[in-house]
Every structure is written in C-alpha cells, then in structure tokens.
Amino acid sequence: KNLAASLLYAGINMQPETYLANAIIKLLLKMLLLIPFTVTLPAMDLVVIWWAVNSFFADIGSAQKMVKEKREQIERELPRFVETIEQQLHSNRNILVILIGYKSIAGEAFRNELELTIADMQSGIPEQALVRMEARVNSIMMSEIVRGLLAVMRGDNGVMHFSMLAIDFKKQERQQLNMIAVKRPDGLKVFNYLVLAGFFITLVVPIAMYLMDLLHQMAG
C-alpha cells in the first residue's frame, strides 16, 4: 500500500507488482554479465554484483526519491503560502476561495496538489479533502497548515496561528539557505583548483619555453 501511494503521488502509472518486477528483471539481466566475466575475467565478478545490486536498490527507491523531491518543492513554497493565508484571513474566511486564488501563483508541484484538493473539496467534504492533502504531502509543515485551516473552517480566528507559522517557516527557510551556502564552497573547491592549475600552466609553460630557447642559444 505504501509503494502504491508513492507511485501514485510520484506520477508513475504502474502497479506496485509491475514496478517491483521491472526492477528484478533489470537486476537479473545485469547479473547475466557474470557469465562472460566468470570465464574471461573472474576478478570482475564482484564489481558486476555490486553494480547490479546497487542499481536494483536505486530502481526500487526511485519512486520515493521523486516523492521526496516533490515534497521539498512544495515545502519551499509553504512560507509564501502561509503569508498569503494570513493576509487573506483579515478580509476573507472562505478557505476554498483562498486556495483557488493562490493556485494561480503556485509552483507546478504545489499547483497540481491544490488543483486536486480544490476538486476534492468541491465534490465532497472540504475538511476531509484537506486531511487527504495532508496525508499525500506527508510533511510536518503541511500538517501545521492543515490544522490551522481546519480550525478556521470550524470558526476560529486563525490569524494568530498563521502569523506564528509565518515566523517559524521563515526561520526554517533561512536555516536551509544557510546550510546550502555552507555546502556550496565545498562544491566550488574543484573549480578553484582547476582555475589555479590553469594559472600555473599559463605561467610555467612560457617560462619553460623561454628557458629551453635560452639553453639552445647557449648550446649553439
């Protein structure tokens, strides 16, 4: 059931049994390479096994990876979404109207989620539609938002709740940006080394050529 939910949320149009069968077939096909390597180069057997097993787990986890990426895309947008809700609640208490209004400026991943939730709210019980959205996204941030939306639909003011959420989400956003900034210099070290190597090459090569010419002149 978990795999079926992940495949559905990731947009993979495949049954869990078919998904697992494809991964197993790929594993067996890669294992067939053991036959020629065992005869010609037995030392490569461990490499083939490692590659096949590692690829198998990558195939199995691809749906979860897509779900995680989609959730992260949505979470990056939630701080702005919370600020919009806070502002709208001062003049509008209709949650469905607020969601419809935000859909037009939402990112692709969140817009698709809002379209599904809005259709669900219009055709069924709005509270249950919000709970189903919370379950699909499976995010602590989204759970806090849904809890506030449900409270508003039950008659609570909700402005203070979303005001506090906006502050908390902004803090989380800054922390994530700081983590990205800290990691980025490590990723740039390789390029720094390449630039440094290029600098030394452009400096050393002319000097070496000059010295070689000078030696030839002295030898002559």
C-alpha positions in Angstrom: 0.0 0.0 0.0 2.9 2.4 0.8 4.5 1.7 -2.6 1.2 2.1 -4.4 0.7 5.5 -2.7 4.3 6.6 -3.6 3.8 5.6 -7.2 0.6 7.5 -7.4 2.0 10.6 -5.8 5.1 10.4 -7.9 3.0 10.2 -11.1 4.3 6.8 -12.1 1.5 5.0 -13.9 2.4 1.5 -12.8 1.1 -1.1 -10.3 3.5 -2.0 -7.4 3.9 -5.6 -8.6 4.9 -4.4 -12.1 7.2 -1.8 -10.6 9.0 -4.4 -8.5 9.0 -6.9 -11.4 10.8 -4.4 -13.7 13.5 -3.8 -11.0 14.0 -7.5 -10.6 14.2 -8.2 -14.3 16.8 -5.4 -14.7 18.8 -7.0 -11.8 18.7 -10.4 -13.5 19.8 -9.0 -16.9 22.7 -7.3 -15.3 23.6 -10.5 -13.5 23.9 -12.2 -16.8 27.2 -10.3 -17.3 28.7 -12.7 -14.7 28.7 -15.5 -17.3 31.3 -14.0 -19.7 33.3 -12.4 -16.9 33.5 -15.6 -14.9 35.1 -17.3 -17.9 37.4 -14.5 -19.0 38.0 -12.2 -16.0 36.7 -13.7 -12.7 38.1 -10.7 -10.7 35.3 -8.6 -12.2 32.5 -10.7 -10.7 32.4 -8.7 -7.5 32.2 -5.5 -9.5 29.3 -6.7 -11.6 27.4 -8.0 -8.5 28.0 -4.6 -6.7 26.8 -2.7 -9.8 23.7 -4.8 -10.3 22.6 -4.8 -6.6 23.3 -1.0 -6.3 21.2 -0.4 -9.4 18.4 -2.6 -8.1 18.1 -0.6 -4.9 18.3 2.7 -6.9 15.4 1.4 -9.1 13.4 0.4 -6.1 14.0 3.8 -4.4 13.3 6.0 -7.5 9.7 6.5 -6.6 10.5 7.5 -3.1 13.1 9.8 -4.4 10.6 11.5 -6.7 8.1 11.8 -3.8 10.8 13.4 -1.7 11.8 15.9 -4.4 8.1 16.8 -4.9 7.6 17.3 -1.2 10.7 19.5 -1.0 9.4 21.6 -3.9 6.1 22.1 -2.1 7.7 22.9 1.3 9.9 25.6 -0.3 6.7 27.3 -1.3 4.8 26.9 2.0 6.3 30.1 3.7 4.8 32.3 1.0 1.5 30.3 1.1 1.2 30.8 4.9 1.8 34.6 4.5 -0.9 34.7 1.8 -3.4 32.9 4.1 -2.6 35.3 7.0 -3.3 38.3 4.8 -6.4 36.9 3.3 -8.0 35.9 6.7 -8.3 39.6 7.6 -10.9 40.0 4.9 -11.9 36.5 3.7 -12.8 33.4 5.8 -13.6 31.2 2.8 -10.7 28.6 2.7 -11.8 27.3 -0.7 -11.7 30.8 -2.3 -8.2 31.4 -0.7 -6.9 28.1 -2.2 -8.3 28.9 -5.6 -6.8 32.4 -5.5 -3.3 31.1 -4.6 -3.4 28.3 -7.2 -2.7 30.9 -10.0 0.6 31.9 -8.5 1.7 28.5 -7.1 4.6 26.5 -8.5 3.9 23.4 -10.6 4.2 20.8 -7.9 2.0 22.7 -5.4 -0.4 23.9 -8.1 -1.1 20.3 -9.0 -1.7 19.4 -5.4 -4.0 22.4 -4.9 -6.0 21.5 -8.1 -6.6 18.0 -6.7 -7.5 19.4 -3.3 -9.9 22.0 -4.7 -11.7 19.5 -6.9 -11.9 17.2 -3.8 -13.3 20.0 -1.7 -15.9 21.0 -4.3 -17.1 17.4 -4.8 -17.0 16.1 -1.3 -16.5 17.2 2.4 -13.9 20.1 2.5 -12.4 19.0 5.8 -11.7 15.5 4.6 -10.2 16.9 1.4 -7.7 18.9 3.4 -6.9 15.9 5.6 -6.2 13.9 2.4 -3.9 16.6 1.1 -2.0 16.5 4.4 -1.6 12.7 4.0 -0.4 12.9 0.4 2.2 15.6 1.1 3.2 13.9 4.3 5.0 17.0 5.7 5.1 18.4 9.2 4.9 21.9 7.7 1.8 21.0 5.7 0.2 19.3 8.8 0.6 22.6 10.7 -1.1 24.5 7.8 -4.0 22.0 7.5 -4.5 22.1 11.3 -4.9 25.9 11.0 -7.2 25.7 8.0 -9.5 23.2 9.7 -9.6 25.5 12.8 -10.7 28.4 10.6 -13.4 26.3 9.0 -14.7 25.4 12.5 -15.0 29.1 13.4 -11.6 30.0 14.9 -9.9 33.3 14.0 -6.7 31.6 12.8 -4.8 34.8 12.2 -2.5 34.4 15.2 -1.9 30.7 14.2 -0.8 31.6 10.7 1.2 34.6 11.9 3.2 32.4 14.2 3.6 29.8 11.4 4.9 32.5 9.0 7.6 33.4 11.5 8.6 29.8 12.1 8.6 28.9 8.4 10.8 32.0 7.7 13.3 30.8 10.3 13.4 27.3 8.7 13.8 28.9 5.3 16.8 30.9 6.5 18.4 27.9 8.1 18.0 25.9 4.9 19.6 28.7 2.9 22.5 28.9 5.4 23.0 25.2 5.0 23.1 25.5 1.2 25.5 28.4 1.5 27.8 26.4 3.8 27.8 23.4 1.4 28.4 25.5 -1.7 32.1 26.4 -1.1 33.0 22.7 -0.8 31.4 22.2 -4.2 33.4 25.1 -5.7 36.8 23.8 -4.4 37.2 21.6 -7.5 36.7 24.7 -9.8 39.1 26.7 -7.7 41.7 24.0 -8.1 41.1 23.9 -11.9 41.5 27.7 -12.1 44.7 27.6 -10.0 46.1 24.8 -12.2 45.3 26.8 -15.3 47.0 29.8 -13.9 50.2 27.8 -13.1 50.1 26.3 -16.6 49.9 29.7 -18.3 52.7 30.9 -16.1 55.0 27.9 -16.2 54.7 27.0 -19.9 56.1 30.4 -21.2 58.9 30.3 -18.6 59.8 26.8 -19.6 59.8 27.6 -23.3 61.9 30.7 -22.7 64.5 28.6 -20.7 64.6 26.0 -23.4 65.3 28.7 -26.1 67.9 30.2 -23.8 69.6 26.8 -23.4 69.6 26.2 -27.1 71.1 29.5 -27.7 73.9 28.8 -25.1 74.5 25.4 -26.6 74.7 26.9 -30.1 
